[in-house]
């Protein structure tokens, strides 16, 4: 029985030892967490304050309950550090984790690491909200009706503060580019940098802010219009990689034009006198000879003019008879010389009137004879290209009724955009090709109009084409290929590299395994290369042949326009 009492005593001592060890471990646990940095120390102080405000705990309370209260107090203190920013429904645990990550990043940066990636949440302005302690900066990119620019909003304890109270510098780093520094000035309720944030908005950002004498550092990465392709994937897809640099560009222009009449060899036929059309002998497309009858017209004026000629001829005949009689009488000394001279003068006047009437009829295209009819004839050898006359029609002297043109030569009129005027010169050789069928010929630019059309903003150049076989039909649309001089440009890429996405024309630059869209401004081009005026640097690698595969991969990735 005595032995049993000793055993119970030993068991009791062991149990007391275990309980004491458990108490020591629980009492040490908050001290271990506090040892991880300022964040834990601040949490411990917050926990102490909370305990003091609530009147404290009984020193003889259960240790497990005390540990749970202390843990809750630390989390509450961390949550109080996060400023409110108007976002409903945030998960408290996620916000606590984000803040802890942010503070760890701050601690890491203070140990000398240059690039600091900070945790952020969505801010009241829809931007990226970075928080340290009770101070916060929201980064936005504003681009409504203007080029994109950074706008920064600052907060203290979740409340907006004056932008003049903060000094900010932002460093933006892109793949394959030198870092770009943005300075900010106060404007309204934000800080703004007037420098444009070029597309795509894919970069690493480092922010240095100073408020109330304290420095804050934040950073983030933003990826847009970027895909990753390994060397194996490039090989499988047969994507050609080239390097941007100088190139010789042969300025080949393809211009639009139209075959037109050579107006130097086209004649319009107009009526000489008003009248009624009795018959029409010619139609559009008919080949005619000079003097060939095209139409017959009946006109009262013709009868009048022919009557005037007949009257003049009668007066001339009478005057000649009178002159003959007076000359005989004067020679026989029967009449005076004065009568002879007067008769001679009448003959001369009658001859003048006859000649005038004949010229009048001739100018009207009317021959001698009687009646009211006269004929319209072709003035040249050629083809009837227009007809505006029909039988029974009443016509007047101002109306064009036929057009006859010599089609042995025609004009190819070329429309030249203003941007290409510097490449086109008189005397240049061109190739004219029919747009509708297989027909081409060589020619030379003989004329460039000195004026630019107001609406089309194009100038007209002219090529004279030989048309002995009548293959070049008037009105036929044509393409004119012009080869200008070879020009060396400082920066060019393969024509196959140009793709079109939301930013317009882009080239996919290669940076390691990454391909990123580079919006480019293009200049002159030929069948192989295109000049790059801006958007790409010399020496940069880019996707050339099969670059459309990179575009397709970008579409699969669902690249977004993230601000």
BELBEL-V630474 format. One record per residue. N is the residue number from 1. SS is DSSP state (H for helix, E for strand, - for the rest). OMEGA is omega as a letter, one per 30 degrees, with the letter a starting at -180 (NA if undefined). Layout:
N,SS,OMEGA
N,SS,OMEGA
//
This chain:
1,-,l
2,H,l
3,H,a
4,H,l
5,H,l
6,H,l
7,H,l
8,H,l
9,H,l
10,H,l
11,H,a
12,H,l
13,H,l
14,H,a
15,H,l
16,H,l
17,H,l
18,H,l
19,H,l
20,H,l
21,H,l
22,H,l
23,H,a
24,H,a
25,H,l
26,H,l
27,H,a
28,H,a
29,H,l
30,H,l
31,H,l
32,H,l
33,H,a
34,H,a
35,-,a
36,-,l
37,-,a
38,H,a
39,H,a
40,H,l
41,H,l
42,H,l
43,H,a
44,H,l
45,H,l
46,H,l
47,H,l
48,H,l
49,H,a
50,H,l
51,H,a
52,H,a
53,H,a
54,-,l
55,-,l
56,-,a
57,-,l
58,-,a
59,-,a
60,-,a
61,-,l
62,-,a
63,H,l
64,H,l
65,H,l
66,H,l
67,H,a
68,H,l
69,H,a
70,H,l
71,H,l
72,H,l
73,H,l
74,H,a
75,H,l
76,H,l
77,H,l
78,H,a
79,H,l
80,H,l
81,H,a
82,-,l
83,-,l
84,-,l
85,-,l
86,-,a
87,-,a
88,-,l
89,-,l
90,-,l
91,-,a
92,H,a
93,H,l
94,H,l
95,H,l
96,H,l
97,H,l
98,H,a
99,H,l
100,H,l
101,H,l
102,H,a
103,H,l
104,H,l
105,H,l
106,H,l
107,H,a
108,H,a
109,H,l
110,H,l
111,-,l
112,-,l
113,-,a
114,-,a
115,-,a
116,-,l
117,-,a
118,-,l
119,-,l
120,-,l
121,E,l
122,E,a
123,-,a
124,-,a
125,-,l
126,-,a
127,-,l
128,E,a
129,E,l
130,E,a
131,E,l
132,E,a
133,-,l
134,-,a
135,E,a
136,E,l
137,E,l
138,E,a
139,E,l
140,E,l
141,E,a
142,E,a
143,-,l
144,-,l
145,-,l
146,-,l
147,-,a
148,-,l
149,E,l
150,E,l
151,E,a
152,E,l
153,E,a
154,E,a
155,E,l
156,E,a
157,-,l
158,-,a
159,E,l
160,E,l
161,-,a
162,-,a
163,H,l
164,H,a
165,H,a
166,E,l
167,E,a
168,E,l
169,E,a
170,E,l
171,E,a
172,E,a
173,E,l
174,-,l
175,-,l
176,-,a
177,-,l
178,-,a
179,-,a
180,E,a
181,E,l
182,E,l
183,E,a
184,-,l
185,E,l
186,E,l
187,E,a
188,-,a
189,-,a
190,E,l
191,E,a
192,E,l
193,-,a
194,-,l
195,-,a
196,-,l
197,-,a
198,-,l
199,-,f
200,-,l
201,-,a
202,-,a
203,E,l
204,E,a
205,E,l
206,E,a
207,E,l
208,E,a
209,E,l
210,E,l
211,E,l
212,-,l
213,-,a
214,E,a
215,E,l
216,E,l
217,E,l
218,E,l
219,E,l
220,E,l
221,E,l
222,E,a
223,-,a
224,-,l
225,-,a
226,E,l
227,E,l
228,E,l
229,-,a
230,-,l
231,H,l
232,H,l
233,H,l
234,H,a
235,H,a
236,H,a
237,H,a
238,-,l
239,-,a
240,-,l
241,E,l
242,E,a
243,E,a
244,-,a
245,E,a
246,E,l
247,E,l
248,E,a
249,E,l
250,E,a
251,E,l
252,E,l
253,E,l
254,E,a
255,E,l
256,E,l
257,E,a
258,E,l
259,E,a
260,E,l
261,E,l
262,-,a
263,H,l
264,H,a
265,H,l
266,E,a
267,E,l
268,E,l
269,E,l
270,E,l
271,-,l
272,-,a
273,-,l
274,-,l
275,E,a
276,E,a
277,E,l
278,E,l
279,E,l
280,E,a
281,-,a
282,-,l
283,-,l
284,-,l
285,-,l
286,-,l
287,E,a
288,E,l
289,-,l
290,-,a
291,-,a
292,-,a
293,E,l
294,E,a
295,E,l
296,E,a
297,E,l
298,E,a
299,-,l
300,H,a
301,H,l
302,H,l
303,H,l
304,H,a
305,H,l
306,H,l
307,H,l
308,H,l
309,H,a
310,H,l
311,H,l
312,H,l
313,H,l
314,H,l
315,H,l
316,H,l
317,H,l
318,H,a
319,H,l
320,H,l
321,H,l
322,H,l
323,H,a
324,H,l
325,H,a
326,H,l
327,H,l
328,H,l
329,H,l
330,H,a
331,H,l
332,-,l
333,-,a
334,-,l
335,-,a
336,-,l
337,H,a
338,H,l
339,H,l
340,H,a
341,H,l
342,H,l
343,H,l
344,H,l
345,H,l
346,H,l
347,H,a
348,H,l
349,H,l
350,H,l
351,H,l
352,H,a
353,H,l
354,H,l
355,H,l
356,H,a
357,H,l
358,H,l
359,H,l
360,H,l
361,H,a
362,H,l
363,H,l
364,-,a
365,-,a
366,-,l
367,-,l
368,-,l
369,-,a
370,-,l
371,-,a
372,-,a
373,E,l
374,E,a
375,E,l
376,E,a
377,E,l
378,-,a
379,-,a
380,-,l
381,-,l
382,E,a
383,E,l
384,E,a
385,E,l
386,E,l
387,E,l
388,-,a
389,-,l
390,-,a
391,-,a
392,-,a
393,-,l
394,E,a
395,E,l
396,-,a
397,-,a
398,-,a
399,-,l
400,E,a
401,E,l
402,E,l
403,E,l
404,E,a
405,E,l
406,-,a
407,-,l
408,-,l
409,E,l
410,E,l
411,E,l
412,E,l
413,E,a
414,E,l
415,E,a
416,E,l
417,E,a
418,H,a
419,H,a
420,H,a
421,H,a
422,H,a
423,H,a
424,-,a
425,-,l
426,-,a
427,-,l
428,-,l
429,E,l
430,E,l
431,E,a
432,E,a
433,E,l
434,E,a
435,-,a
436,-,a
437,-,a
438,-,l
439,-,a
440,E,l
441,E,l
442,E,l
443,E,a
444,E,l
445,E,a
446,E,a
447,E,l
448,E,a
449,-,a
450,-,a
451,-,l
452,-,l
453,-,a
454,-,a
455,-,a
456,-,a
457,-,l
458,E,l
459,E,a
460,E,l
461,E,a
462,E,l
463,E,l
464,E,a
465,E,l
466,E,a
467,-,a
468,-,a
469,-,l
470,-,l
471,-,a
472,-,a
473,-,l
474,-,a
475,-,a
476,-,l
477,E,a
478,E,l
479,E,a
480,E,l
481,E,a
482,E,l
483,E,l
484,E,a
485,E,l
486,E,a
487,E,l
488,E,l
489,E,a
490,E,a
491,E,l
492,E,l
493,E,l
494,E,l
495,H,l
496,H,a
497,H,a
498,-,l
499,E,a
500,E,l
501,E,a
502,-,l
503,-,a
504,E,l
505,E,a
506,E,l
507,E,l
508,E,l
509,E,a
510,E,a
511,E,a
512,-,l
513,-,a
514,E,l
515,E,a
516,E,a
517,E,l
518,E,l
519,E,a
520,-,l
521,E,a
522,E,l
523,E,a
524,E,a
525,E,l
526,-,a
527,-,a
528,-,a
529,E,l
530,E,a
531,E,l
532,E,a
533,E,l
534,E,l
535,-,a
536,-,a
537,-,l
538,-,l
539,-,l
540,-,l
541,E,a
542,E,l
543,E,a
544,-,l
545,-,a
546,-,l
547,-,l
548,H,l
549,H,l
550,H,l
551,H,l
552,H,l
553,H,l
554,H,l
555,H,l
556,H,a
557,H,l
558,-,a
559,-,a
560,-,l
561,-,a
562,-,l
563,-,NA
//
